[in-house]
Amino acid sequence: MAAGRDAGKNATTACVKKVGAVLVRDHTKLDAATRALADKLGVDLPTAPSPEQQRILASVMAKAGTGAYDVAWLKAQDAAHTKTLDMIDHQIAEGREASVTAAAKAARPVVAHHLSMVRGGTCHEDTAHVPNSIHAGNGGQVALADEGVPAFVAVPAMAVGGMLVAGAAFWAAGRIRRNDIR
């Protein structure tokens, strides 16, 4: 969410500012669902970005107010959301904890949409297709969904949002996945 907020302040294009606002909005909702699930499962979520995430954010922020900022921000978001989507897909395919897998399925469409807005380091502000709500569900909603429809569920890491949020999300997702494998 910090990266999304930072884009609102430092981006030079309206598109990047809009995408940053969408990320903050959606990751705030995901964060609440993720925290609830993590509390239920007894998993500690990160309280701060990892050193790597801090380094990436600092590198992007060093370009604040320039066109280079927008390009760096978009590339960082592309990489973060690609990595997160891979982790979500892994959880969906191999996860054994039903509640975590259901959350991953619920988060997947949101993360996939975010990725489509930053794909290739290019801004695509088509926010018309952003879901109006993000449901973590308890598996019941997922059970009713068509198999061909992408189900979005950010592995508890997704809730953290933005580049920093996604970074913290990566850590949490790995932690939950490790607990799931045990």
C-alpha positions in Angstrom: 0.0 0.0 0.0 3.0 2.3 0.6 4.0 2.0 -3.0 0.5 2.9 -4.2 0.4 5.9 -1.8 3.8 6.9 -3.0 2.6 6.8 -6.6 -0.2 9.1 -5.7 2.3 11.7 -4.5 5.2 11.2 -6.9 4.0 9.9 -10.2 4.0 12.3 -13.1 1.1 10.7 -15.1 -2.6 10.5 -14.2 -2.6 6.8 -15.2 0.1 5.8 -12.6 -1.7 7.8 -10.0 -5.0 6.1 -10.7 -3.4 2.6 -10.8 -1.7 3.4 -7.4 -5.1 4.4 -5.9 -6.7 1.2 -7.2 -3.8 -0.9 -5.6 -4.2 0.9 -2.3 -8.0 0.4 -2.3 -7.9 -3.3 -3.2 -4.9 -4.2 -1.1 -6.5 -2.6 1.9 -9.5 -4.9 1.5 -7.2 -7.9 0.9 -5.1 -7.0 3.9 -8.2 -7.2 6.2 -9.1 -10.6 4.9 -5.6 -11.8 5.1 -5.1 -10.6 8.6 -8.3 -12.4 9.7 -7.2 -15.6 8.1 -3.6 -15.3 9.5 -5.0 -14.7 13.0 -7.3 -17.8 12.6 -4.3 -19.9 11.5 -1.9 -18.5 14.1 0.5 -17.1 11.4 2.4 -13.9 12.1 2.4 -11.4 9.2 5.3 -9.1 8.6 5.1 -5.7 10.2 7.6 -4.0 7.8 8.8 -4.5 4.2 11.8 -6.8 3.8 15.2 -5.3 3.1 14.8 -6.2 -0.6 11.5 -4.4 -0.7 12.9 -1.4 1.0 15.7 -1.3 -1.5 13.4 -1.5 -4.4 11.1 1.2 -3.0 14.1 3.5 -2.3 15.3 3.0 -5.8 11.9 4.0 -7.2 11.5 6.9 -4.8 14.8 8.3 -5.8 13.2 9.1 -9.2 10.2 10.9 -7.6 8.7 13.6 -9.7 10.2 12.4 -13.0 9.1 10.3 -15.9 11.7 7.7 -14.8 9.7 7.3 -11.5 6.6 6.2 -13.4 8.6 3.7 -15.5 10.4 2.3 -12.4 7.2 2.1 -10.4 5.4 0.2 -13.1 8.3 -2.2 -13.6 8.5 -2.9 -9.9 4.7 -3.5 -9.7 4.8 -5.8 -12.7 7.5 -7.9 -11.1 5.8 -7.9 -7.7 2.4 -8.9 -9.0 3.9 -11.5 -11.4 5.7 -13.1 -8.5 2.6 -12.9 -6.3 0.4 -14.4 -9.0 2.8 -17.3 -9.3 2.6 -17.9 -5.6 -1.2 -17.8 -5.7 -1.3 -20.3 -8.5 1.1 -22.6 -6.6 -1.1 -22.4 -3.5 -4.2 -23.2 -5.6 -2.5 -26.1 -7.3 -0.7 -27.7 -4.4 -2.1 -26.2 -1.1 -3.5 -28.5 1.4 -5.1 -26.0 3.8 -8.5 -25.4 2.4 -9.0 -21.9 3.9 -5.7 -20.7 2.5 -6.4 -22.2 -0.9 -9.9 -20.6 -0.9 -8.3 -17.2 0.0 -5.8 -17.7 -2.9 -8.7 -18.4 -5.3 -10.5 -15.3 -4.1 -7.5 -13.1 -4.4 -6.4 -14.3 -7.8 -8.7 -12.2 -10.0 -7.7 -9.0 -8.2 -4.0 -9.7 -8.5 -4.4 -10.7 -12.1 -6.2 -7.4 -12.8 -3.5 -5.4 -11.0 -0.9 -7.2 -13.2 -2.9 -6.3 -16.3 -2.8 -2.6 -15.3 1.1 -2.6 -15.1 2.0 -5.4 -17.5 5.2 -4.9 -19.3 6.0 -1.8 -17.3 3.3 0.1 -19.2 0.3 1.8 -17.5 -3.1 0.6 -18.4 -5.7 2.5 -16.4 -8.7 0.5 -17.5 -10.2 0.3 -14.0 -13.7 -0.4 -15.3 -13.1 -4.1 -14.8 -11.8 -3.8 -11.2 -14.0 -5.9 -8.9 -16.3 -3.8 -6.7 -15.7 -6.1 -3.8 -13.2 -8.7 -2.7 -14.5 -11.7 -0.9 -12.2 -14.0 0.9 -15.1 -16.4 1.5 -14.9 -19.7 3.4 -14.7 -21.9 0.3 -18.4 -21.9 -0.3 -18.2 -19.1 -2.9 -15.3 -20.8 -4.6 -17.2 -24.0 -4.7 -20.0 -22.3 -6.6 -17.7 -20.6 -9.2 -17.2 -21.9 -12.7 -13.9 -23.6 -13.1 -13.2 -21.5 -16.2 -13.6 -18.2 -14.3 -10.4 -17.0 -12.7 -10.8 -16.9 -8.9 -8.8 -14.3 -7.1 -7.4 -15.0 -3.7 -4.2 -13.4 -2.6 -2.2 -15.8 -0.6 -2.1 -14.0 2.7 0.8 -12.1 1.3 -1.3 -10.3 -1.2 -3.1 -8.3 1.4 -0.1 -6.2 2.0 -0.6 -4.6 -1.5 1.4 -2.4 -3.8 5.1 -3.1 -4.2 5.8 -2.9 -0.5 2.6 -4.6 0.3 3.2 -7.2 -2.3 6.7 -7.7 -0.9 5.4 -8.2 2.6 2.8 -10.4 1.0 5.4 -12.6 -0.6 6.9 -13.2 2.8 3.6 -14.0 4.4 2.6 -16.3 1.5 5.8 -18.2 1.8 5.3 -18.5 5.6 1.8 -19.8 5.2 2.8 -22.1 2.4 5.6 -23.5 4.6 3.0 -24.1 7.4 0.7 -25.7 4.9 3.3 -28.1 3.7 4.1 -29.3 7.2 
